[in-house]
Amino acid sequence: MHLTLPFWRSGGIWSPLGGIFEGVATTLLGVGTALITGASSGLGEEYCWQLASARHNVVLVARSEGKLKNLAHRIEQSMGVRAEVIVADLATQEGRDRVIARLKQDEHPIGLLINNAGFGQGIPFRENSIENELEGLNVMVRAVMELTHAAVRVMFDRGQGAVLNVSSVASDTGMGTYSAHKAWVKAFSEGVAEELKGTGITVTAVMPGMVQTGFHEKTGIGPRDVPSISWVTPETVVSESLAAVRRGQVLVTPSIRYKVTSFATKHAPRWMVRAVTSRIPHM
Ligand SMILES: NC(=O)c1ccc[n+]([C@@H]2O[C@H](COP(=O)([O-])OP(=O)(O)OC[C@H]3O[C@@H](n4cnc5c(N)ncnc54)[C@H](OP(=O)(O)O)[C@@H]3O)[C@@H](O)[C@H]2O)c1
């Protein structure tokens, strides 16, 4: 028996049945390949594990070759799926082109693209160098645009596919260029999702709140700078966003806590949002 649902809608480890039923369901549905940027740590690494657990092949993209190869080896050994590595700096055209070439490849076609790579500047705009700002723009906006463009074109010809773009709850705030990039990701995803309605291709944007990854440490924010109630786990963000991809949902904010925060941010006066978010350490 072979079911024809696209693989990323197969349920996999997110099946409420759990245990043995998950394995049976995913085996029946076959194996597809997902490409994940920013796979060397944090949310990207968790996306790789959850997809591999659900019997999907994965393509890992980031700059840290050692970390990627180690992760790919562990995934192949423990999950029995293919794990490819592409070492690429998405801030450069050469790096983006390497990933685009893989997206266009017919062998082991990419059914799910996850644009996850990103970083905070951790410094006010005026004090930052324009080179650092442009690096952020290239990784969090330009790469998302170029990779999505290449992916949806080949997916359109195949009649199916999905793109998941990692935005942030910061997209509803005015926290510098980071917020601006994430607001672009959200608006871009909504627009392309609407354009592709009825084609078999879905586009989803996920807006995580504060997630326990290495992200904040890299921007100089320590655990003490953030109340413990603010944290959500990578497992929650990844499982809720993959469930949204499976449903073909366009926007998802994981966890009740951040759904409420997001509602409040959208409905509060903008001066109040700016006053509150200006007290949060700089992204
Ligand atoms: N953590 C949070 O609270 C939070 C909240 C909302 C949204 N997000 C978003 O979630 C995404 C993942 O962040 P995370 O929390 O998992 O942080 P993380 O652990 O620091 O991971 C960031 C990933 O991006 C990759 N990356 C950074 N610059 C890159 C470049 N130039 N080229 C290729 N890859 C690059 C890093 O790999 P290499 O260094 O090996 O290249 C790493 O794998 C980001 O888009 C972030 O903005 C995070």
The ligand as an SDF file (V2000), in Angstrom:
LIG
                    3D

 48 52  0  0  0  0  0  0  0  0999 V2000
   16.5330   31.9060   19.7110 N   0  0  0  0  0  0  0  0  0  0  0  0
   15.5150   32.7470   19.6850 C   0  0  0  0  0  0  0  0  0  0  0  0
   15.0720   33.2510   20.7350 O   0  0  0  0  0  0  0  0  0  0  0  0
   14.8440   33.0740   18.3790 C   0  0  0  0  0  0  0  0  0  0  0  0
   13.5850   33.7250   18.4370 C   0  0  0  0  0  0  0  0  0  0  0  0
   12.9440   34.0380   17.2430 C   0  0  0  0  0  0  0  0  0  0  0  0
   13.5310   33.7130   16.0260 C   0  0  0  0  0  0  0  0  0  0  0  0
   14.7610   33.1120   16.0140 N   0  0  0  0  0  0  0  0  0  0  0  0
   15.3410   32.7950   14.7180 C   0  0  0  0  0  0  0  0  0  0  0  0
   15.5740   31.4070   14.6510 O   0  0  0  0  0  0  0  0  0  0  0  0
   16.6040   31.1410   13.7020 C   0  0  0  0  0  0  0  0  0  0  0  0
   17.5930   30.1490   14.2870 C   0  0  0  0  0  0  0  0  0  0  0  0
   18.2220   30.7570   15.3970 O   0  0  0  0  0  0  0  0  0  0  0  0
   18.6860   29.9260   16.6710 P   0  0  0  0  0  0  0  0  0  0  0  0
   17.9480   30.4690   17.8320 O   0  0  0  0  0  0  0  0  0  0  0  0
   18.6330   28.4950   16.4090 O   0  0  0  0  0  0  0  0  0  0  0  0
   20.1810   30.4640   16.8050 O   0  0  0  0  0  0  0  0  0  0  0  0
   21.5990   29.7240   16.6750 P   0  0  0  0  0  0  0  0  0  0  0  0
   21.6360   28.5290   17.5610 O   0  0  0  0  0  0  0  0  0  0  0  0
   22.6000   30.8010   16.8790 O   0  0  0  0  0  0  0  0  0  0  0  0
   21.6250   29.1980   15.1650 O   0  0  0  0  0  0  0  0  0  0  0  0
   21.8070   30.0610   14.0930 C   0  0  0  0  0  0  0  0  0  0  0  0
   22.1670   29.2480   12.8660 C   0  0  0  0  0  0  0  0  0  0  0  0
   22.3210   30.1320   11.7510 O   0  0  0  0  0  0  0  0  0  0  0  0
   23.5330   29.7990   11.0760 C   0  0  0  0  0  0  0  0  0  0  0  0
   24.1030   30.9690   10.4080 N   0  0  0  0  0  0  0  0  0  0  0  0
   24.3790   32.1840   10.9320 C   0  0  0  0  0  0  0  0  0  0  0  0
   24.9750   32.9550   10.0080 N   0  0  0  0  0  0  0  0  0  0  0  0
   25.0800   32.2140    8.8830 C   0  0  0  0  0  0  0  0  0  0  0  0
   25.6380   32.4480    7.5860 C   0  0  0  0  0  0  0  0  0  0  0  0
   26.2350   33.6070    7.2730 N   0  0  0  0  0  0  0  0  0  0  0  0
   25.5660   31.4630    6.6700 N   0  0  0  0  0  0  0  0  0  0  0  0
   25.0020   30.2820    6.9780 C   0  0  0  0  0  0  0  0  0  0  0  0
   24.4750   29.9930    8.1810 N   0  0  0  0  0  0  0  0  0  0  0  0
   24.5280   30.9480    9.1190 C   0  0  0  0  0  0  0  0  0  0  0  0
   24.4650   29.2900   12.1790 C   0  0  0  0  0  0  0  0  0  0  0  0
   25.4440   28.4030   11.6470 O   0  0  0  0  0  0  0  0  0  0  0  0
   27.0000   28.7230   11.4340 P   0  0  0  0  0  0  0  0  0  0  0  0
   27.4180   29.6940   12.4860 O   0  0  0  0  0  0  0  0  0  0  0  0
   27.6350   27.3800   11.5310 O   0  0  0  0  0  0  0  0  0  0  0  0
   27.0680   29.2810   10.0500 O   0  0  0  0  0  0  0  0  0  0  0  0
   23.4890   28.5040   13.0420 C   0  0  0  0  0  0  0  0  0  0  0  0
   23.3460   27.1980   12.5420 O   0  0  0  0  0  0  0  0  0  0  0  0
   17.2040   32.5020   13.3370 C   0  0  0  0  0  0  0  0  0  0  0  0
   16.6800   32.9330   12.1060 O   0  0  0  0  0  0  0  0  0  0  0  0
   16.7080   33.4130   14.4360 C   0  0  0  0  0  0  0  0  0  0  0  0
   16.6240   34.7540   14.0280 O   0  0  0  0  0  0  0  0  0  0  0  0
   15.4210   32.7770   17.1520 C   0  0  0  0  0  0  0  0  0  0  0  0
  1  2  1  0
  2  3  2  0
  2  4  1  0
  4  5  1  0
  4 48  2  0
  5  6  2  0
  6  7  1  0
  7  8  2  0
  8  9  1  0
  8 48  1  0
  9 10  1  0
  9 46  1  0
 10 11  1  0
 11 12  1  0
 11 44  1  0
 12 13  1  0
 13 14  1  0
 14 15  2  0
 14 16  1  0
 14 17  1  0
 17 18  1  0
 18 19  2  0
 18 20  1  0
 18 21  1  0
 21 22  1  0
 22 23  1  0
 23 24  1  0
 23 42  1  0
 24 25  1  0
 25 26  1  0
 25 36  1  0
 26 27  1  0
 26 35  1  0
 27 28  2  0
 28 29  1  0
 29 30  1  0
 29 35  2  0
 30 31  1  0
 30 32  2  0
 32 33  1  0
 33 34  2  0
 34 35  1  0
 36 37  1  0
 36 42  1  0
 37 38  1  0
 38 39  2  0
 38 40  1  0
 38 41  1  0
 42 43  1  0
 44 45  1  0
 44 46  1  0
 46 47  1  0
M  CHG  2   8   1  16  -1
M  END
$$$$
